[in-house]
Amino acid sequence: MSLPNLSLRRPVMATVLNLLIVLVGAVAMSRLPVRELPQVEAAQVTVRVDYTGAAPDVVDSQIASVIEGALAGVSGVTSMATESERGRMRTVLTFDSNRDIDAAANDVRNAVERVVGRLPEEAERPRVDKNDSEGDPVVRLSLSSPDMTPVQLSDYATRFLVDRFARLPGVANTATFGARSPAMRIWLDQSRMAAYGITTGDIIAALESNNVELPAGEIETGARQLQVLAQTRFSSAEAFRQVVIGNGGQDGTGRPLRLGDVARIEEGPEQRESIFRANGLISLGLGIQPQAQANTVAISEAVRAELDRIRPTLPPGMSLDVTADEAVFIESSIHQVLKVFAEAVGLVIAVIFLFLGSMRLSMIPVVTIPISALGAGLAMLVFGFSINILTLFALILAIGLVVDDAIVVLENIQRHRAMGKSRLQAARDGTAQVSFAVVATTAVLVAVFVPVSFMEGEIGKLFAEFGIVLAVAVAVSALVALTLSPVLAARIMPREERPNVLTRGVNRVIHGLERGYGAVLDRLIARPVPILAVTAFAMAAAFAIYGHLPRQLTPDEDRGQIRITVTAPQGSNLAYTDAATRKVEVLLEPLRADGTVTNVTTIVGTWGELRRSLLFVNLAPWKDRDVSVEAVIDSLRPELSRITEAATFIRAAGGLGLSSGQGNIRWMLGGPDMARTAEWAGDLAAMLEDDPRLASVEVSYSANQPGANLSIDRTRAQDLGLDAETIAQTLQVLFASRSVGEYTRDGRQYPVILQASPEDRDSVQDMLSVFLRNDRGDLIPLSAFASIATGATAPAVNRYDRLISVEMEADLAPGTDLARAMEAVEEAMTEMPAGAVLAWEGQAKDYLESSGGIAAVFAMSLVIVFLVLAAQFESFRTPLTIMLTVPLGLAGAVGTLLITAGTVNIFSQVGMILLIGIMAKNGILIVEFANQLREEGMSLHDAARQGAVTRLRPVMMTTIATVLGAVPLAIATGAGSESRQAIGTVIVGGLSLAFVLTLLLTPVIYVLIEGLRRRPEAEPVAAE
């Protein structure tokens, strides 16, 4: 017994089945997390090693090369990028997107662990971290106070705020930016040390023997046990000053020599390598980082509620403010998407009512919308999905699709009812006649949507939830159409046909269209050349146009945020970079004053480089400003170009979680050695500067970092009784700093750091004046066996896939798309020497991965649709009729992009893939009915004509419903509207432009293909 017949015999069961979907789906929807994008675990693992004070060349040779050699055998690595800087190195391994990232991280840890013994003893232990896309803060806060120093501000945040926010539901960690953690700074006076005959080794030994904390045990006195706590660890600067470092001074007094006699001791910041400002005020930044699968909106609400509880307890004058909140964009974007959803539902209902002329009958297909949406919500909970921009896109596109099956069923039931059958019999016969068509169209749509979930790359993986949700919604709609729709039709349909004015008017129009359509088909079937020629021309034109359309990874989105990067010359200190950055902040003040900009967050010394700054500029909400983010950027560019102290780069924040932003490309240029690679990078930059497709070409490598090379006469040093270890350790303490134990204050422990005072390390002569004690107890100046030559050095050494590499970056010139910019670089690379290697990074790399994935999914969708149709029709010939009409939808999409000045991007390409299934659906309705008519004995010509004419009404209804369901996407406004417009425009334009041509072409191709074989006179064997 078929599903429709079972439902008609047991209507309560069919109703209960659909109500259960609604009930369970509603509960599932209420439990889904709300996020901007689906969770995609980054396929990257990072290895970090700190080696305080070591030059980049030393870090590269002694650490980076060892680590890279160990990691070379890890499986699944697609790229390996290493950067060696002063005092640190970092290796980022990118894995194949199908690799289990937890297993990959374990493999990396094991590989690194095997070579730890080959690293310098002074180097810190390697840290292996799994890069998590959830690591970016979802809420950023700024803490400021006019009465506190940066050190006090950092200490207050650590003690009273960090853990408080970290305990909130869904929060993984609270990161700090611009923190200056407290430390006991011991600034050594080299001249006084020399005068007293004291070396750094003497001071280290004194501190290690006096500033300790060991368990002192317990005392038992009769029935009591007393825990003994020995207060041997220092807790104040004065205690450190009193440490005895010698038995007597050389001044003849005989008094003990104390640490305070040769050093200035104070509590100060552990590091002075970054500055954080919020709207021009020195502040401390707090970043609320979410857990995996956490609800971003819920975290934002929890943080703001906690802020309301914290603010009354803050010290006088202290302020804690929100500077950025990802939930604002998410809530605004989701609000706009829900508005689009409501508009789409209203338009679809209006179309159905217009064609059916009855509100009661219109409710039959309309109830499919909530049931399908809630059924998809149940699947989202089962699969661990979330409510996000892409899953809501899927539900919006599903609105026009899920009603199609119910429309086809209802329209055919009405046709059988018009033949004089009873309501029950019309429901039974009408549903049975189109059941195959409903199953076939659903199978084809699911076969198209599911491959979207298997696109390659991190960007492609974002669409995994999109494809599954769309497929589930369509599958549920087929279930509704075959169970609930015939049941409702048998009961809601009026007992007697009494057409109203609207129905009669619509019927007259439809009948007129059917007569005209039939007459046109008679001519076209008799003379098919004109329609075939028009079709061939349209497809050829679309193919030619597609190659010239602009291409980019994602549409340029107005996310309400701008990022400005400031890069000072090599060797610039924090003060110089800060001064240049303040000039940028001054340029932003007028925008803050007029309300266009609401917040400016500045980090000076970002990415561990004193010469770089990053400014986050938040614009006013979309409804509160009249200018777009691009207009703001265009107005700022000329002003920024006048800042000569540093190079500035400005771009809008990128969509789909692209941290690199929009409007720029990055790549690595590899070569055999640093000298030649740097030379080639300069040559390539010079060629690209003249290319009109690019602007502001930047080479990250430049050997102009001021430096000094210390040369040691090892023979002389050995004669003087000194070894290399003593020399290196002394220089490390004085000029790089060294941590020697900890001190306690208010229940917390902080580091004790030794270093020469700033005035004793501001020239190369200061280094030569250092005294070292030899093995005979004599003090020997460094100048006795060493010399220093100043010059320029590289601030960092980069490797990409183990090749010495130079990172390069360029902005896209106005009017240039991403693909054209990449072509410019690739064309210039053809003139480079044979050893030069190009490797794309950032958006360019994502674009290549997603483009290749889209092409594969596109081809897979076409093949799967053909195979599904062949299996359903039990023929390899019949599906050709349907498949040959699919390119018309794609041609319509290309024409739409040309007319609307759109771009080929990930959203528009996904829209084209969806068109494959939507276009095939219309062909199935016509071909399947024509096959039924031929089985009843009708001729090929008459079956093709009658099948097309009879199916004109449902095809028109479903197509118009799909088009109007996507119209709100195409005309969307507000937060994130650019991506909605991209996919909506392709659906609307592709279907609209191809609709008429498809109606004319399908019967013609059907006759031509089916006419190639002689139809057997006897009935098929399968029927016997």
Secondary structure as UniProt FT lines:
FT   HELIX           3..9
FT   HELIX           11..30
FT   STRAND          44..50
FT   TURN            52..53
FT   HELIX           56..59
FT   HELIX           60..64
FT   HELIX           65..71
FT   TURN            72..73
FT   TURN            75..76
FT   STRAND          77..85
FT   TURN            86..87
FT   STRAND          88..95
FT   TURN            97..98
FT   HELIX           101..113
FT   TURN            114..115
FT   HELIX           116..118
FT   TURN            121..122
FT   STRAND          127..130
FT   HELIX           133..135
FT   STRAND          139..144
FT   TURN            146..147
FT   HELIX           150..160
FT   HELIX           162..166
FT   TURN            169..170
FT   STRAND          171..177
FT   STRAND          182..188
FT   HELIX           190..196
FT   HELIX           200..210
FT   STRAND          218..221
FT   TURN            222..223
FT   STRAND          224..227
FT   HELIX           237..241
FT   STRAND          244..246
FT   TURN            250..251
FT   STRAND          257..258
FT   HELIX           259..261
FT   STRAND          263..269
FT   STRAND          275..278
FT   TURN            279..280
FT   STRAND          281..282
FT   STRAND          284..290
FT   TURN            292..293
FT   HELIX           296..310
FT   HELIX           311..313
FT   TURN            316..317
FT   STRAND          319..325
FT   HELIX           326..356
FT   HELIX           359..366
FT   HELIX           368..383
FT   HELIX           389..418
FT   TURN            419..420
FT   HELIX           423..452
FT   TURN            453..454
FT   HELIX           457..461
FT   TURN            462..463
FT   HELIX           464..492
FT   HELIX           501..526
FT   HELIX           529..546
FT   TURN            547..548
FT   STRAND          561..567
FT   TURN            570..571
FT   HELIX           574..593
FT   TURN            594..595
FT   STRAND          597..604
FT   HELIX           606..608
FT   TURN            610..611
FT   STRAND          612..619
FT   HELIX           622..624
FT   HELIX           629..641
FT   STRAND          647..652
FT   TURN            656..657
FT   TURN            659..660
FT   STRAND          664..671
FT   HELIX           674..689
FT   TURN            692..693
FT   STRAND          694..699
FT   STRAND          705..712
FT   HELIX           714..719
FT   TURN            720..721
FT   HELIX           724..731
FT   HELIX           732..736
FT   STRAND          738..745
FT   TURN            746..747
FT   STRAND          748..756
FT   HELIX           758..760
FT   HELIX           764..768
FT   STRAND          771..773
FT   TURN            775..776
FT   STRAND          779..781
FT   HELIX           782..784
FT   STRAND          786..793
FT   STRAND          796..800
FT   TURN            801..802
FT   STRAND          803..812
FT   TURN            814..815
FT   HELIX           818..829
FT   TURN            830..831
FT   TURN            834..835
FT   STRAND          837..841
FT   HELIX           842..873
FT   HELIX           878..883
FT   TURN            884..885
FT   HELIX           886..899
FT   TURN            900..901
FT   HELIX           906..935
FT   TURN            936..937
FT   HELIX           940..950
FT   HELIX           952..970
FT   TURN            975..976
FT   HELIX           977..1010
FT   TURN            1011..1012
FT   HELIX           1021..1023
//
